[in-house]
Amino acid sequence: MTIPRILLCITVYNGRRFVPRTLRSATNLRTDGVELDILVLDDHSPEPGWSDEVAALCVELGIGYYCTPRNLGIPRNVNLGLARGVTGGYDYVMICNSDIILPSGVVLGLLDCVRTDDKIGSVTALSNNVSLYSVPNSDPDAYLADQDIVDWVNAGLLGHYGTSVMDIPAGISFCIIIPTPVIRDIGLMDPVFGRGYCEETDFTLRSLRAGYRIGLAPGVFTYHQGGGSNVEAGLVSHGMTTVPANEAIIDLRYPQFRNQVSAFYSSGIMQQMHADVIEKIIHEGGRQFGYRVDIGWAARRAADPRQVTAQVVPEARPEIKLTMLGFEHVIPLRPGDDVAAILQAFFGRAPDSVSINNLDGRSFPWTDPSVPMADRLCYPARV
């Protein structure tokens, strides 16, 4: 069996604050059984001295580097990577933004997914910031922008979902893998999209018309800051997520696309997948790193960000709210439910401590005989 050759392209435009983090994460990738080359495509960054800095960093990290003689815009810069993948004899091309943190297993994870079916035209990684497919998180920049956390989340989801691929309306090129035969078949991204936005929508919809599947990998999680180079380039302002003129091109070429996206969202499959992802992450956090129970309104953040907080307000809310790393999972309660039994069944272990906020905020070991847990951990609360 021949060893798969993969070209990983990271598109760069300015980004002094976040690009080094992305490049360093790319040097930590597992490459068992594959041949991986990494190429930074610097789209003639105008920030003084930055291109020289990123070129030097690439030399330090052993990463390929190319700077365009003038600014090309996102579609043409991406096309340099796609074309190089074809002319260089690679089997797959990965396109990545420069404001992400790649988990160490991203290459092997996406490769295993795309190889499950030769009619898959692309597979997009899951993320906190990946358009319609984003997993809800209260503050991803505070909780998820860490290599160890990204690796941990990805490992748990990979173990749960494996090589599963979800069919989606369009791919997102923030972190996407494309087989080079697909590029040969349908061509490059269309430069009509100018400086960028919606070019990957058009590309993946063209692949769909050609008979290929568009996939999402729920078992491959990548942190994405979002905006990044697009804000740096002035392509979009803070708070904006698209370019209306480019959306108009998509509407003209694919008049049913908006309805297809609406139908996909209305089906509930995405929301169910998100709920499953979050439940899995929180379950693993509590199982591996423990959990604490906060009884009352004043829930406090755990010392270890991967330790789960289970908040119970028996007199007010019929639920257990589990939080960790900005993710939230709610377990509904019915009258007479034994909260302690529910939590131990969910995590497979007793909590590390219990904080009862009407007792001066003190915490107690779960086994402390002086605290009537059975009376306090039922819904509604017993008197």
N, C-alpha and C positions, 0 to 999 in steps of 0.2 A: 504493500500500500504506500502510495506517495505521501510525503509530508505536506500538509496544507501550507501554502505561503500566503501570509496576510500582511497587507500594508495598512498601518494605522496612521491616519492623517489628522493632525490637530491644526485647525485654522485659527490664526492669530491676527488681531488688529489692536494695537496698543495693549492695555491690560496689565500694566506693571504690578497692580495690586493682587492679581489672581493667577496669571499665567504660570509663574514659577511653581505654585502649588499643583497645578494640573500636570505640568511636565514631570515633576518629581513623582506624582502618583503613577504616571505612565511608565516609569522605570522600575516599578515594583510589581509588574504584571507576571503572572504565571504563564509559561509558554511550553508546558510539557507536550511534546509531540507535534509542535507547530514551529514554523519559521516565521518570526515576526520582525518587520522593519517599521520603525517609527519615523515619520516625516512631519516636521513643523512647516506650515505654509504661512509665512508672514506676508500679509497683504499690504506691503509698503507702509508699515506703521509710521504715522507722522510725529509721534511723540519724540522729542529730541533725545537721541542716544539710546532709545529703547531697542531698536533693531540690533544694534551692536551688542546690547546686553543679552538679548534672548539668543543671539547667535553664539555668544560665548557660553551661555548656560547649556545650550545644546551640545557644544563641544565637550563641556564638563560631564554631561550626562550620557554622552555617546548616542545622541539623537541626530537624525538627519535634519537639515535646515535649508530652506529656500525662501528668498525674499524677492517678491515681484518687482520689476523695474518701475511700476506705477500701480496705483490702487485699482484693483479690478472689480471689487465688490464681491459679496459672498458667493453667488452662483458660479462665477468664473474661477474664483479661488478654489472652491470645492472641486470644480471640474479638473483643475490641475491634478488633484489627488486621484480622481476617478480615472482620468486618462493615463496617469502613471501606473495605476494598478493594472490596466489592460496592457500597456506597452511593456511593462516590466515583468510580465508573465506571472502576476499574482493570481491566486484563486479567489481572494476576497479583499474588499476594501472596507475599512472602518473609517467613518468620518465622525470627528468629535469636536465639540466646542472647546474653547480654552478657559471656560469658567466652571469646570466640573472637577470632581474627585472620582477617579476611576477605582473601583474595587480591584483587588489583585486577580480575581477570577473572571473579569469581564470578557476577556478575549476567548477563553475556553468556553465560558457560558454562552455567549452569543454564537460562537461557532457551532457548538453542539445543537443549539436551537435551529439555526438556519439549515443544518444538514439533515434535519428530520424529514424533510420533504423537498425534492428537487424543484418543486413549483413555488417555493418561497422566494420572493423577489427581494425582500429586505426584512430585517428584524430590528426593532427599536428597543432599547433598554427601558426599564421602568425607572421612575425618578420622582422626587418631590416636586419637580418643575418640568413637566413634559406635556404642556398643553392640556387637552381634554383628559389625558391619562394620568395626571398628577395625583400621587397619593397624598391625602390631606395631612398637613402638619402645621402646628401652631406657630413655629418659628424655626424653619429648617436651617437658617444661617447660624442660629445659636446652638442648635442641637446636633445637626448632621454634618457640619463642615469640618470633619475630622477623619483622617484616614482609617484609624482603628475602628471607629463607629461604622463607617461605610463598609469596611471589610466584614464586620460582624453582622450587620443587617443583610448584606448580600449572601453571606454563607448560610444564614438561617433560611432565607427565601429560596436559595438554590436547593437546599436539602428538602424543602417542602414541595416546590413546583418542578424541580428538575428541568427537563428540556421542553416543558409545555410551551406552546405558542398560541397566543390569542389573536384571532383575525380582527383587524381594526380598519377604520375607514381610510386612514392615511398615515404614513410614517413621519417621524420627526428626526432630523439629522443632527440633533445635539449629541447623540451617541447611537449610531446605526451601523449595521453590517450589511453589505451588498455583495452577492457573488459577481465576479467579473463577467461571466456569461450573460448576466442580465444587462450589464452596462453595454456589452457588445450588441445586444438585441435591441434595446430601446434608446440607446444614446445617452448623452450627458444631460446635465441640468440645463434648462432653457435660460439663456442670458437675457431674455425679455424681462425677467424679474429684476433687472438692474442691480441695485446695490444689495438686494436681498429681501427675504420673507416670501413664503409660499412656494419657493422653488422646489422644496422637497415634497410638498403636497402634490404639485404637478408631476414630479418625477415618479412618485409612488403610484399615483393614479394612472399614469401612462403604463406602468408595469402591470397594474390590475387589468387594464384593457388588453394587454398582451397575454393575459392568462396566468399571471403570477399572483401569489398571495402576499398580503401586507401583514406582517406579524409584530406582536409585542411580546416581550419575554418577561413575565411576572417574576421569574426566578433570578433576574439580573438587575440589581439596583445600583444606580449611579447618582450621587449627589450633584445637583445642578443649581448654581447660584442664580442664573437667569439674567437676561439683559446683556451683561458682559460687553463684548465687543460691539454689539449693536447700539448700545447706549454711548459707548466711547466714540463710535463713528457718527453719532447724530442721526442714525437711521430711525430710531424710535426714541421718544423721551421717556423718562421714568413714569411708570404706571401704564404705559402703552404696551400692547402685546402683538401688534400687527401693523401692516401697511395697507390702508384701504384700497389704493390703486391696484396693488397686486391681488388683493382679494377679488376685485372686479374681474381680473383676468381669469381666475379660477371659476367664478360664476359663469363667465361666458363660455369657457371650454367644457365645464362639467356642471350643467344646469341642475342636475339632480343631487349634487354632492351635499349641499346643505341639508336637504331632506334625509339623505342617507346618514349623515352625522346625527341629526335629530332623532331618527329612528333607533340608531345604535345607542344613544344616550338614554332614550325613553325605555329601552328594553330592560334596563337595570343591571345588565351584566357587568358594566364597569364599576358601578357602585358596590355590587356584591364582591367583586374581586378586590376592591379597595378595603372593604370591611374584613375580608379574609386575610389580606396582607397584614393589616394592622393587628388583627387578633393573633396572628402567628408571631409577629415581632414582639408583642407584649407578653404572650405566653412564654416565649423563649427567654425574655428578659427576667421574668419572675422566676422561672425554673432555674436559670443559671446563676442569677445575681441576687435573687431574693426579692421580697416585697414587704412593704409596711402598710399598715392599715391606719388611716386617719378618720376618726369618728367626729363629725362636726364640720363646720364651715371652713375652718382655717387649715386647709391642706398645705403641707410644706413640701418643698422639693427634696428628693432623696439626695444623700451625699454622693452616691455613685449614680451617674445619669442613666445607667442601664438597670438600676433598681426601680421596680414599679411602685407607684403609690396607688393604693386602693382607697378611694374616699367614699365614706358612707355617711349620709345625713338622714337617719331613719325617720325623723319627725317631719321631713320636708320633701324628700325625693325618693320615689320607688325604684332605686337603681344603685348599682355599684359602679363608680366611675374609675376606670383604670387608666393611668397616664404614665408615659415613659418616653423620653427623647422627643417630646412634642407630639407624640401620637396619642390618641384617645380611643378607648373601647368601653362601651357601656353594657353592663349585664343587667337586664331588667329584673325587678323583684315583685313578688306577689305576697299578699298578706300571709304571715307565718313562715316565710322562707328563712332558712338558717344560713345567714351570711357566711359564717365561719366554714360551714360544710361546703358551700358553693365555691369559696375561694380555694379551699384545700383541694377540691376536685378539679378546679381549673388549672391550678399550678402544680398539683401533685406534691405539695409541701405546705407546711404551716408558715405563717408570716414571721418575719424576723422581729417585729415589734408592733405595738399598737399605741397610737397616740389618741388620748381622749381629751378633747379640747376644753371640756367643761371641768377638767381636773387640772387646772393651771397649765395646760399644754404639756403635761409630763407624758413620757413614753414608758410603756411597761412590756416586759417579755410576755409572749403569748401564754406562757404557762404560769404566770403569776397568780397564785390562788387568792390573793387579796382583791383582785379586780373581777367583778361579776360579768365576764365576757358574754356568757350565754344570755344575760338580760339585756345587754347593750347591742349585740349583733343579731338582731332580728328586725324584720320589717312587718308592721310598724313596731317601734320600740316597746318592749315590755316595761311595765312600771314595777 
